[in-house]
């Protein structure tokens, strides 16, 4: 998946609005469209995209720790916000965009550094103007639940 290195690398708004959110997300997962720049900073990639479900895969490393050396809560939040909101994106029709209105996370246990995880976002509701999704972070090898989340996104028709 190519990562955008500047605003010029991102898909322009006309191209974005010409496709459904599912097509956009599938294009990103297939490497045909640039991935989110923040994924490079945070150490995750788009792993899979289905209608109403998006999985990001990542591994927290030292650069995402807090001063105590444990994974910063913002890392959990960023991954969950990304996966849950992108699950909403799979339901956004052509001509529309979305953004997160609010999200909440619950960290259930610390992720040991170097542990590969899947962050899964699943749509709960998608209407004309709002989308609601839930998510979880689980260890790829151990299957342990590390965090859960929920989000509400606004869907805005631009065309």
C-alpha positions as CSV (number, residue, x, y, z in Angstrom):
1,X,0.0,0.0,0.0
2,X,1.6,3.3,-1.0
3,X,1.6,6.0,1.7
4,X,1.0,9.6,0.8
5,X,4.1,11.8,1.6
6,X,2.4,15.1,0.8
7,X,-1.0,16.6,0.1
8,X,-0.2,16.2,-3.6
9,X,-0.1,12.4,-3.1
10,X,-3.6,12.2,-1.7
11,X,-6.6,11.5,-3.9
12,X,-8.2,14.8,-5.0
13,X,-11.7,15.6,-3.8
14,X,-13.3,15.1,-7.2
15,X,-11.9,11.6,-7.6
16,X,-12.8,10.8,-4.0
17,X,-16.4,11.9,-4.5
18,X,-16.7,10.0,-7.7
19,X,-16.5,6.6,-5.9
20,X,-18.3,4.9,-3.1
21,X,-16.6,4.7,0.3
22,X,-16.4,0.9,-0.2
23,X,-14.6,1.4,-3.5
24,X,-12.3,3.9,-1.9
25,X,-11.4,1.6,1.0
26,X,-10.9,-1.4,-1.3
27,X,-8.7,0.6,-3.6
28,X,-6.6,1.6,-0.6
29,X,-6.3,-2.1,0.6
30,X,-5.4,-3.2,-2.9
31,X,-2.6,-0.6,-3.1
32,X,-4.2,1.3,-5.9
33,X,-4.9,4.4,-3.7
34,X,-2.6,5.9,-1.1
35,X,-3.0,4.8,2.4
36,X,-3.4,7.1,5.4
37,X,-0.2,9.0,6.2
38,X,-0.8,8.5,9.9
39,X,-0.4,4.8,9.5
40,X,3.3,5.2,8.8
41,X,3.8,7.2,12.0
42,X,1.7,4.8,14.1
43,X,2.9,1.5,12.6
44,X,-0.2,0.0,11.1
45,X,-1.6,-0.9,7.6
46,X,-5.0,-1.6,6.1
47,X,-5.2,-5.4,6.3
48,X,-8.6,-6.1,4.9
49,X,-11.8,-4.4,3.8
50,X,-15.3,-5.8,3.5
51,X,-18.6,-4.1,3.3
52,X,-19.2,-2.8,6.8
53,X,-15.9,-4.2,8.2
54,X,-12.3,-2.9,8.1
55,X,-9.2,-4.5,9.8
56,X,-6.0,-2.7,10.4
57,X,-2.9,-4.7,11.4
58,X,0.0,-3.2,13.4
59,X,2.7,-3.7,16.0
60,X,3.3,-1.1,18.7
61,X,7.0,-0.3,19.0
62,X,9.0,1.9,21.3
63,X,8.2,5.1,19.4
64,X,4.5,4.9,20.6
65,X,5.2,4.5,24.3
66,X,4.5,6.9,27.1
67,X,7.2,7.9,29.7
68,X,6.7,4.6,31.6
69,X,7.5,2.6,28.5
70,X,4.1,1.2,27.9
71,X,1.9,1.7,24.8
72,X,0.4,5.1,24.9
73,X,-3.4,5.2,25.1
74,X,-3.5,7.5,22.1
75,X,-2.1,4.6,20.0
76,X,-5.1,2.4,21.0
77,X,-7.4,5.4,20.3
78,X,-5.9,6.2,16.9
79,X,-6.2,2.6,15.7
80,X,-9.7,2.2,16.9
81,X,-10.8,5.6,15.5
82,X,-9.3,4.6,12.2
83,X,-10.8,1.1,11.9
84,X,-14.3,2.1,13.2
85,X,-14.5,5.2,11.1
86,X,-13.3,3.3,8.0
87,X,-16.0,0.7,8.6
88,X,-18.4,3.6,8.4
89,X,-16.7,4.8,5.2
90,X,-17.5,1.4,3.5
91,X,-21.2,2.5,3.7
92,X,-20.7,6.1,2.5
93,X,-22.3,6.6,-1.0
94,X,-20.5,8.3,-3.9
95,X,-20.7,12.1,-3.5
96,X,-20.5,12.0,0.3
97,X,-17.7,12.0,2.9
98,X,-17.7,11.4,6.7
99,X,-15.8,12.5,9.8
100,X,-15.7,11.2,13.4
101,X,-18.1,13.1,15.7
102,X,-17.1,11.2,18.8
103,X,-15.5,8.0,19.9
104,X,-14.8,6.1,23.1
105,X,-12.3,3.4,24.0
106,X,-11.8,1.0,26.8
107,X,-8.4,-0.5,27.3
108,X,-8.8,-3.9,28.8
109,X,-5.1,-4.8,29.1
110,X,-1.7,-3.5,28.1
111,X,-0.3,-4.6,24.7
112,X,3.3,-5.8,25.1
113,X,5.7,-4.0,22.8
114,X,6.2,-6.0,19.6
115,X,2.9,-7.8,19.8
116,X,1.1,-7.9,16.4
117,X,-2.5,-6.9,16.7
118,X,-5.6,-6.6,14.5
119,X,-7.8,-3.6,15.0
120,X,-11.3,-4.4,13.7
121,X,-14.0,-1.9,13.0
122,X,-17.6,-3.2,12.4
123,X,-20.5,-1.1,11.3
124,X,-23.5,-1.1,13.6
125,X,-25.7,1.5,11.7
126,X,-25.3,3.6,8.6
127,X,-28.0,6.1,7.7
128,X,-28.2,9.2,5.5
129,X,-26.4,11.4,8.1
130,X,-24.8,9.2,10.7
131,X,-22.8,6.1,11.0
132,X,-22.2,4.1,14.2
133,X,-19.5,1.5,14.5
134,X,-17.8,-0.6,17.2
135,X,-14.3,-2.0,17.3
136,X,-11.8,-4.1,19.1
137,X,-8.0,-4.7,19.2
138,X,-7.0,-8.3,19.5
139,X,-3.7,-10.1,19.4
140,X,-3.1,-11.9,16.1
141,X,-1.3,-14.9,17.7
142,X,-2.9,-14.9,21.2
143,X,-6.4,-13.8,20.4
144,X,-6.4,-11.7,23.6
145,X,-8.8,-8.7,23.7
146,X,-6.7,-5.5,24.4
147,X,-9.3,-2.8,23.8
148,X,-12.8,-2.0,22.6
149,X,-14.3,1.1,21.2
150,X,-17.4,2.7,19.7
151,X,-17.9,5.7,17.4
152,X,-20.4,8.0,15.8
153,X,-19.6,9.6,12.5
154,X,-21.4,12.2,10.5
155,X,-22.0,11.5,6.8
156,X,-22.2,14.6,4.7
157,X,-23.5,14.7,1.1
158,X,-21.3,17.1,-0.9
159,X,-22.7,16.2,-4.4
